[in-house]
Amino acid sequence: MPLGNLGDHLYGKKKKELIPWVRRLEICIGAAKGIHYLHTGAKPAIIHRDVKTSNILLDEDWVAKISDFGLSKDGPEDLGLSHVSSAVRGTMGYLDPEYIMLMQLTEKSDVYAFGVVLLEVISGRPALDPANAEEENLVDWIRRCRREGDVEMIVDPDLRGSVGERCFEIFMRTAESCVLDKRVDRPAMGNVLRDLELALHLQLQDFAEEAINEEKAVGHEA
């Protein structure tokens, strides 16, 4: 793809090319649509099993494409089964904790990995950072920031001041629900997609209102 992968733009070799927050939201929505299609459009469902920022490619218009199906696996064909028994495969930092413990693969394993992607998008940090022992695991670091009230620390410094409050809360609530330890507590990708579209709507609405208010203020000063 002409613009490479999402990870390169967030913290890799293309980091210098800043991706604005609205564009990041649109990329997340595009990727969520792709994963949602795998889970619901294919029969049987397809579990990607290696969702991560380096497998989200970007075309010349910044449209997200899910790539690399080398580890993908068909979901259960028997309607009575909720999982596929499978040896653990994937990328550290994105692996579903229940999949690791039980070796039971479900669509919720992709949801967990996508939740990590969302946290990378808002923070501009990789899922794992071996160079920083204190903040090595992104999910744990985000949880600690939320618990200690260091909310501002979560947002990528390049984005600060550009993320609407309502959008931020919806986005974080969605991402954090995706990375819950128990898969039964995680949302389906369709719900994730709906919430991301709501976050984008709120972002555009809040900043449109802000621009209108600024124009009114300028008019009064004149």
Backbone bond lengths (Angstrom), bond angles and torsions (degrees), N, CA, C in turn:
res aa  C-N    CA-C-N  psi(-1)  N-CA   C-N-CA  omega(-1)  CA-C   N-CA-C  phi
1 M - - - 1.465 - - 1.530 110.15 -
2 P 1.323 117.15 141.33 1.476 121.26 -173.78 1.522 115.13 -54.71
3 L 1.327 117.56 -36.74 1.465 119.88 -175.92 1.524 113.28 -100.63
4 G 1.334 117.30 10.79 1.458 119.87 175.30 1.518 112.63 74.38
5 N 1.337 115.87 -149.31 1.462 119.30 -177.28 1.526 111.79 -111.79
6 L 1.308 115.12 163.25 1.462 121.53 -174.80 1.526 112.12 -62.88
7 G 1.323 117.43 -40.79 1.456 120.84 -178.26 1.518 112.95 -58.41
8 D 1.332 116.42 -38.96 1.469 120.05 179.40 1.525 111.36 -61.19
9 H 1.321 117.05 -35.32 1.472 120.54 -178.42 1.528 112.09 -78.84
10 L 1.333 117.15 -26.66 1.460 120.17 -177.76 1.517 112.75 -81.70
11 Y 1.331 116.16 -42.74 1.471 119.00 -176.01 1.520 113.03 -152.42
12 G 1.328 117.83 8.89 1.450 121.16 -178.02 1.512 113.50 -103.04
13 K 1.317 115.40 -147.07 1.467 120.56 -172.14 1.526 113.51 -68.97
14 K 1.346 118.60 -16.18 1.463 120.92 179.29 1.535 111.86 -107.66
15 K 1.326 116.36 18.33 1.456 121.69 -177.84 1.532 112.29 -55.38
16 K 1.337 117.36 -30.48 1.472 120.21 -177.94 1.521 112.49 -63.75
17 E 1.342 116.68 -20.26 1.464 120.56 178.31 1.528 108.22 -89.93
18 L 1.319 116.70 90.84 1.457 122.02 -175.32 1.527 111.69 -60.75
19 I 1.337 115.78 132.54 1.460 120.78 173.46 1.524 107.76 -100.20
20 P 1.333 118.91 115.84 1.461 121.36 178.84 1.527 111.24 -60.23
21 W 1.321 116.85 159.46 1.456 121.76 -174.71 1.525 112.73 -61.69
22 V 1.313 119.00 -43.57 1.469 120.12 -179.70 1.523 110.75 -61.54
23 R 1.308 116.41 -40.28 1.471 119.50 177.96 1.523 110.64 -64.63
24 R 1.319 117.04 -39.20 1.474 119.81 177.47 1.526 110.26 -61.53
25 L 1.334 116.27 -42.00 1.463 119.50 177.54 1.527 111.12 -61.54
26 E 1.318 116.72 -42.85 1.469 120.53 -179.66 1.525 110.86 -64.07
27 I 1.333 117.33 -37.13 1.460 121.29 177.36 1.527 110.02 -65.64
28 C 1.320 116.78 -43.37 1.466 120.53 178.17 1.524 111.22 -61.61
29 I 1.322 116.52 -41.34 1.462 121.02 179.33 1.532 109.99 -63.99
30 G 1.341 116.61 -43.65 1.458 119.76 178.64 1.518 112.29 -61.65
31 A 1.331 116.85 -42.70 1.466 120.69 178.93 1.526 110.36 -66.54
32 A 1.337 116.86 -40.81 1.467 120.53 179.05 1.531 111.02 -61.87
33 K 1.323 116.64 -38.60 1.474 120.06 177.27 1.517 110.89 -62.04
34 G 1.346 116.45 -40.85 1.459 120.02 179.46 1.514 111.88 -63.66
35 I 1.333 116.89 -45.55 1.469 120.37 -179.06 1.525 110.35 -68.85
36 H 1.331 116.70 -39.12 1.467 120.53 177.51 1.530 110.21 -59.99
37 Y 1.320 116.91 -39.56 1.467 119.78 177.99 1.527 110.90 -63.78
38 L 1.329 117.09 -42.52 1.469 120.08 178.50 1.522 111.00 -59.02
39 H 1.322 116.07 -39.05 1.461 120.69 -176.04 1.522 113.47 -78.56
40 T 1.326 117.27 -28.34 1.471 119.33 -173.14 1.524 114.07 -122.77
41 G 1.320 118.19 -23.58 1.467 120.84 -176.24 1.509 113.66 -87.22
42 A 1.326 116.54 -24.36 1.471 120.81 -179.77 1.527 109.25 -96.83
43 K 1.324 116.37 146.86 1.458 122.01 177.71 1.529 109.45 -128.59
44 P 1.342 119.21 112.38 1.464 126.21 -2.06 1.525 111.07 -69.97
45 A 1.306 115.19 169.50 1.460 120.75 179.48 1.524 110.53 -61.19
46 I 1.321 115.95 153.50 1.464 121.51 176.29 1.523 108.33 -110.37
47 I 1.331 115.53 125.64 1.462 121.10 175.07 1.525 106.94 -99.15
48 H 1.305 117.20 119.24 1.470 121.15 -173.78 1.524 111.46 -65.08
49 R 1.297 116.97 -47.07 1.470 125.99 174.62 1.532 114.59 75.30
50 D 1.331 118.39 -1.00 1.470 119.22 176.44 1.531 110.52 -147.68
51 V 1.339 115.67 45.21 1.462 120.56 176.08 1.524 108.74 -68.42
52 K 1.321 117.05 125.52 1.462 122.65 177.54 1.521 108.10 -164.75
53 T 1.336 116.50 167.83 1.465 119.30 -174.53 1.522 112.47 -63.90
54 S 1.328 118.12 -31.54 1.466 119.19 -179.46 1.521 112.18 -74.25
55 N 1.339 117.41 -12.69 1.466 121.15 176.30 1.525 112.07 -102.46
56 I 1.334 116.51 10.79 1.465 120.93 171.30 1.527 106.46 -108.16
57 L 1.318 115.32 105.23 1.467 121.32 -176.36 1.524 110.04 -94.29
58 L 1.334 115.80 156.63 1.464 121.76 -175.27 1.522 110.09 -124.59
59 D 1.341 115.81 127.61 1.460 118.64 177.98 1.529 109.94 -83.62
60 E 1.324 116.73 -173.15 1.470 120.33 -174.89 1.528 113.15 -64.59
61 D 1.348 117.13 -17.86 1.464 121.33 178.68 1.530 111.96 -104.05
62 W 1.316 117.24 14.86 1.461 123.45 -179.76 1.524 112.26 67.27
63 V 1.316 117.22 23.55 1.470 120.79 176.66 1.523 108.46 -83.28
64 A 1.337 116.06 130.78 1.468 121.39 -175.51 1.523 111.45 -78.80
65 K 1.334 115.45 141.13 1.458 123.12 176.16 1.529 108.31 -131.06
66 I 1.328 117.21 127.75 1.466 120.79 175.67 1.521 108.69 -78.07
67 S 1.337 117.16 130.61 1.467 120.54 -175.83 1.514 111.36 -129.91
68 D 1.327 115.41 174.65 1.462 125.57 174.68 1.522 112.39 62.87
69 F 1.335 114.81 86.27 1.461 120.60 -178.95 1.527 112.03 -100.86
70 G 1.335 116.33 22.98 1.460 120.47 -177.60 1.513 114.39 -62.72
71 L 1.337 117.49 -28.20 1.467 120.64 -179.90 1.523 112.70 -105.04
72 S 1.316 116.67 3.45 1.467 120.17 -176.47 1.519 111.77 -62.62
73 K 1.329 114.83 151.51 1.460 120.32 -178.14 1.515 109.44 -143.33
74 D 1.327 116.31 142.64 1.455 120.01 175.70 1.514 110.00 -65.83
75 G 1.329 115.46 141.42 1.452 120.11 173.68 1.520 110.16 -71.55
76 P 1.332 117.69 176.48 1.475 120.55 -178.19 1.520 112.13 -64.03
77 E 1.337 116.16 130.22 1.469 120.78 177.91 1.520 110.77 -80.44
78 D 1.339 116.34 -29.17 1.459 121.54 178.02 1.524 108.81 -77.74
79 L 1.320 116.95 119.33 1.457 120.65 -177.31 1.522 112.55 -62.34
80 G 1.324 116.91 -18.04 1.455 120.20 179.61 1.513 113.05 -81.52
81 L 1.332 116.97 -8.39 1.463 120.43 -178.90 1.528 110.38 -101.43
82 S 1.314 115.66 144.21 1.463 120.01 -179.35 1.518 111.94 -106.07
83 H 1.345 117.32 -5.90 1.457 120.18 -174.71 1.520 110.78 -150.86
84 V 1.319 114.55 169.68 1.464 122.26 172.96 1.520 107.11 -117.71
85 S 1.310 117.26 127.62 1.464 120.20 176.72 1.520 108.33 -73.05
86 S 1.330 116.48 129.41 1.459 119.43 -174.04 1.521 110.34 -158.46
87 A 1.332 115.07 142.63 1.453 119.38 170.27 1.521 108.40 -61.25
88 V 1.315 116.85 147.74 1.466 120.98 -174.89 1.526 110.39 -71.56
89 R 1.314 115.68 123.58 1.461 122.87 175.95 1.523 107.58 -135.32
90 G 1.328 116.44 150.15 1.452 120.68 179.55 1.512 110.45 144.08
91 T 1.313 116.79 -158.97 1.461 122.48 -175.93 1.521 109.71 -120.74
92 M 1.325 115.89 129.66 1.464 120.39 179.28 1.527 109.97 -56.91
93 G 1.310 114.64 141.80 1.459 120.73 -176.69 1.516 112.03 98.24
94 Y 1.345 116.03 -22.79 1.466 121.33 -179.47 1.524 112.05 -115.94
95 L 1.326 117.14 -2.33 1.466 120.57 -172.16 1.520 111.97 -78.77
96 D 1.315 115.08 132.61 1.451 124.71 175.82 1.538 109.74 -61.82
97 P 1.343 118.61 122.18 1.466 120.58 -178.52 1.528 113.51 -56.90
98 E 1.339 118.09 -38.90 1.466 120.05 179.74 1.523 111.69 -70.17
99 Y 1.311 116.95 -33.44 1.469 120.53 175.40 1.530 109.65 -63.39
100 I 1.319 116.45 -41.42 1.469 120.45 179.11 1.526 110.33 -63.61
101 M 1.321 117.47 -43.93 1.464 121.23 -175.32 1.530 113.27 -75.11
102 L 1.336 116.17 -42.12 1.462 120.77 -171.09 1.521 114.21 -104.73
103 M 1.343 116.38 -11.96 1.472 121.70 -174.82 1.527 111.21 55.65
104 Q 1.332 115.38 37.01 1.456 122.95 176.18 1.519 108.57 -113.88
105 L 1.316 115.50 112.90 1.462 121.91 -176.06 1.525 110.19 -94.14
106 T 1.343 117.09 130.68 1.462 121.80 176.30 1.527 109.14 -137.71
107 E 1.326 116.12 172.77 1.460 120.12 175.00 1.532 110.92 -59.45
108 K 1.335 116.31 -27.70 1.461 120.00 179.90 1.531 112.03 -67.09
109 S 1.343 117.07 -16.23 1.469 119.82 174.08 1.525 109.74 -69.15
110 D 1.330 116.79 -38.40 1.467 120.95 174.08 1.529 110.54 -66.88
111 V 1.331 116.42 -36.98 1.470 120.43 179.48 1.526 109.71 -62.04
112 Y 1.341 116.73 -43.34 1.469 120.05 178.44 1.530 110.08 -58.99
113 A 1.327 116.02 -49.63 1.468 120.24 -178.22 1.522 111.10 -60.99
114 F 1.334 116.42 -39.29 1.466 119.48 179.39 1.523 110.61 -67.88
115 G 1.323 117.26 -33.19 1.455 120.05 175.01 1.520 111.71 -60.71
116 V 1.330 116.37 -38.92 1.464 120.63 176.46 1.532 109.53 -63.81
117 V 1.332 116.58 -41.62 1.470 120.84 176.84 1.534 110.07 -57.80
118 L 1.316 117.60 -44.56 1.465 120.81 179.32 1.524 111.39 -60.45
119 L 1.321 116.42 -40.42 1.464 120.03 178.65 1.532 111.04 -66.76
120 E 1.318 116.77 -34.41 1.466 120.19 175.73 1.526 110.53 -66.17
121 V 1.315 116.29 -38.81 1.467 121.45 -177.67 1.525 111.25 -65.34
122 I 1.339 117.85 -42.00 1.462 120.47 -178.20 1.529 111.93 -76.99
123 S 1.332 117.06 -30.50 1.469 120.37 -174.32 1.520 113.99 -97.73
124 G 1.342 117.08 -22.23 1.458 120.17 -175.03 1.514 112.62 71.26
125 R 1.349 116.99 19.66 1.463 122.30 -178.57 1.529 110.30 -115.12
126 P 1.341 117.83 151.64 1.465 120.16 177.45 1.521 111.80 -75.70
127 A 1.320 115.99 160.79 1.473 121.31 179.17 1.515 111.71 -59.15
128 L 1.307 116.90 -38.08 1.459 123.08 176.02 1.519 108.77 -131.67
129 D 1.312 116.11 136.87 1.462 121.28 178.31 1.526 109.09 -130.81
130 P 1.339 117.71 86.33 1.462 121.50 -177.11 1.522 113.35 -58.87
131 A 1.332 116.72 -22.35 1.465 120.01 -178.66 1.524 112.15 -74.85
132 N 1.339 116.51 -15.10 1.461 120.57 -178.62 1.522 108.80 -126.29
133 A 1.326 116.31 93.20 1.463 121.32 -174.19 1.522 112.21 -59.55
134 E 1.335 117.30 -37.50 1.461 120.86 -176.65 1.512 112.00 -69.42
135 E 1.315 117.74 -29.61 1.460 121.74 -177.39 1.532 110.82 -121.50
136 E 1.335 115.89 31.47 1.462 119.64 -172.57 1.528 112.20 -62.50
137 N 1.335 117.81 -47.79 1.452 121.81 -177.78 1.526 109.88 -95.52
138 L 1.319 116.38 116.48 1.461 121.27 -173.63 1.523 112.09 -62.47
139 V 1.335 117.92 -42.85 1.464 120.79 -178.49 1.526 110.33 -60.01
140 D 1.330 116.75 -46.03 1.466 120.56 -179.88 1.528 110.93 -64.72
141 W 1.328 116.15 -40.14 1.462 120.32 -179.34 1.527 111.44 -64.82
142 I 1.332 116.80 -43.34 1.471 121.12 178.21 1.530 110.01 -61.64
143 R 1.330 116.40 -43.74 1.465 119.80 179.75 1.519 110.83 -61.48
144 R 1.325 116.43 -39.92 1.460 119.41 179.87 1.531 110.82 -66.83
145 C 1.329 116.33 -41.27 1.470 120.01 178.15 1.527 110.96 -60.57
146 R 1.310 117.36 -43.37 1.466 121.39 -179.80 1.524 110.22 -66.61
147 R 1.330 116.23 -41.33 1.463 120.49 -178.52 1.522 111.41 -65.46
148 E 1.323 116.66 -37.83 1.468 121.43 -177.05 1.523 112.89 -91.07
149 G 1.345 116.47 0.68 1.456 119.97 177.26 1.516 115.34 79.55
150 D 1.342 116.99 13.53 1.472 120.69 179.47 1.533 110.17 -88.47
151 V 1.319 116.00 57.37 1.463 120.85 -174.22 1.525 111.91 -63.00
152 E 1.326 117.02 -39.44 1.461 120.33 -177.54 1.528 111.84 -62.90
153 M 1.335 116.80 -27.69 1.465 120.82 179.73 1.521 111.91 -64.41
154 I 1.332 116.08 -26.05 1.465 120.45 -174.50 1.526 111.76 -68.20
155 V 1.328 116.60 -37.81 1.471 120.54 -172.02 1.524 111.10 -76.71
156 D 1.309 115.67 132.28 1.466 123.38 173.84 1.540 108.50 -48.25
157 P 1.340 117.77 126.52 1.471 119.87 179.64 1.526 113.43 -52.11
158 D 1.334 117.17 -30.47 1.463 120.10 178.96 1.532 112.86 -68.43
159 L 1.338 115.97 -15.65 1.466 119.78 -176.00 1.510 113.50 -105.61
160 R 1.316 117.52 -9.54 1.456 119.93 -172.03 1.534 111.44 -60.65
161 G 1.326 114.19 131.27 1.455 120.44 -176.94 1.517 113.40 93.41
162 S 1.340 116.73 -9.28 1.471 119.60 -177.57 1.525 112.74 -112.37
163 V 1.330 117.68 -1.66 1.467 121.24 -179.13 1.529 108.56 -104.53
164 G 1.321 116.14 118.61 1.459 120.54 179.70 1.520 111.52 -64.36
165 E 1.325 116.43 147.83 1.468 121.05 -177.01 1.522 111.99 -62.08
166 R 1.338 116.79 -46.66 1.474 119.43 -179.17 1.526 110.65 -66.28
167 C 1.309 116.18 -40.04 1.463 120.98 177.88 1.523 110.15 -61.73
168 F 1.321 116.48 -45.07 1.467 121.15 -179.01 1.526 111.04 -58.73
169 E 1.325 116.66 -46.00 1.464 119.76 -177.15 1.527 111.67 -64.99
170 I 1.337 117.06 -42.80 1.465 120.07 178.03 1.525 110.07 -64.38
171 F 1.326 116.51 -44.75 1.461 120.98 -178.30 1.529 110.33 -62.23
172 M 1.335 117.38 -47.32 1.461 120.57 -178.05 1.526 111.13 -67.38
173 R 1.314 117.01 -40.23 1.467 119.90 178.16 1.526 110.52 -59.82
174 T 1.325 115.77 -40.40 1.457 120.66 179.19 1.516 111.34 -66.98
175 A 1.336 116.35 -49.29 1.466 120.38 -178.82 1.520 111.13 -61.03
176 E 1.324 116.52 -44.46 1.471 119.84 -177.70 1.521 111.91 -68.32
177 S 1.327 117.63 -32.08 1.470 119.46 176.62 1.531 110.94 -69.20
178 C 1.325 116.77 -30.39 1.467 120.58 179.00 1.527 111.96 -67.84
179 V 1.334 117.15 -32.43 1.469 120.31 -174.58 1.526 112.48 -101.25
180 L 1.331 117.49 20.81 1.455 120.02 172.79 1.528 109.41 -63.22
181 D 1.310 116.42 146.95 1.464 120.31 -174.02 1.519 113.07 -64.83
182 K 1.337 117.18 -37.16 1.466 120.62 -178.61 1.518 110.12 -93.81
183 R 1.321 116.47 126.68 1.468 119.86 -174.75 1.522 112.17 -64.55
184 V 1.334 117.46 -29.10 1.460 119.70 -179.07 1.532 110.99 -64.60
185 D 1.325 116.72 -22.76 1.466 121.14 -179.64 1.526 113.06 -87.58
186 R 1.321 116.94 -10.19 1.465 119.97 -178.51 1.524 110.85 -84.63
187 P 1.325 117.67 150.02 1.469 120.45 178.25 1.531 111.41 -76.73
188 A 1.318 116.02 162.07 1.466 121.06 170.21 1.521 108.33 -76.50
189 M 1.328 117.20 159.52 1.464 120.51 -177.73 1.523 111.86 -61.85
190 G 1.329 117.68 -30.26 1.459 119.44 177.27 1.517 111.71 -61.63
191 N 1.324 116.85 -38.96 1.467 120.88 178.33 1.522 110.91 -71.52
192 V 1.326 116.69 -36.99 1.465 120.77 176.83 1.523 109.40 -61.02
193 L 1.326 116.06 -46.45 1.465 121.38 179.72 1.525 110.90 -59.80
194 R 1.310 117.17 -45.34 1.472 121.17 179.65 1.523 111.21 -59.72
195 D 1.331 116.59 -43.34 1.465 120.26 -178.21 1.529 111.71 -68.78
196 L 1.322 117.15 -36.38 1.465 119.85 177.73 1.529 110.86 -66.64
197 E 1.318 116.53 -38.24 1.467 119.61 176.77 1.527 110.52 -65.52
198 L 1.337 116.88 -36.11 1.466 120.31 176.01 1.528 110.23 -66.05
199 A 1.341 116.80 -41.88 1.467 120.54 179.03 1.525 110.66 -59.66
200 L 1.327 117.04 -42.52 1.463 120.81 178.35 1.518 110.86 -64.20
201 H 1.323 116.44 -43.37 1.472 120.56 178.80 1.526 111.02 -58.97
202 L 1.324 116.57 -45.47 1.466 120.57 -179.70 1.524 111.37 -65.78
203 Q 1.335 116.08 -38.17 1.463 120.05 178.22 1.532 110.62 -60.99
204 L 1.312 116.20 -49.03 1.469 120.52 -178.50 1.520 110.81 -66.12
205 Q 1.316 116.63 -38.40 1.467 120.87 -179.69 1.526 111.15 -65.40
206 D 1.332 116.68 -47.97 1.465 120.39 -177.30 1.522 111.87 -63.21
207 F 1.334 116.43 -42.08 1.458 118.40 -176.57 1.522 111.70 -77.58
208 A 1.341 117.31 -25.95 1.470 119.57 173.34 1.525 109.69 -67.19
209 E 1.341 116.34 -41.99 1.462 120.68 178.28 1.520 110.60 -65.16
210 E 1.328 116.31 -38.42 1.461 120.41 179.29 1.531 110.70 -63.36
211 A 1.342 115.82 -42.25 1.468 120.13 179.89 1.524 110.57 -64.47
212 I 1.339 116.54 -39.76 1.468 120.52 178.91 1.523 110.46 -63.80
213 N 1.329 116.06 -43.39 1.470 120.17 -179.99 1.515 111.57 -64.34
214 E 1.338 116.60 -37.59 1.461 119.75 178.07 1.519 111.45 -65.44
215 E 1.349 115.71 -39.44 1.473 119.84 178.75 1.533 109.88 -64.72
216 K 1.334 117.17 -39.24 1.459 120.84 178.63 1.506 110.64 -64.66
217 A 1.352 116.22 -41.43 1.462 120.51 -179.87 1.520 110.82 -62.99
218 V 1.336 116.33 -41.64 1.467 121.19 178.37 1.523 110.29 -63.68
219 G 1.332 115.45 -40.15 1.461 120.27 179.45 1.513 112.44 -62.79
220 H 1.348 116.51 -39.60 1.457 120.80 179.21 1.523 110.92 -66.90
221 E 1.340 115.37 -39.16 1.476 119.89 -179.79 1.525 110.05 -65.16
222 A 1.344 116.14 -37.83 1.458 120.15 -179.90 1.528 109.89 -66.05
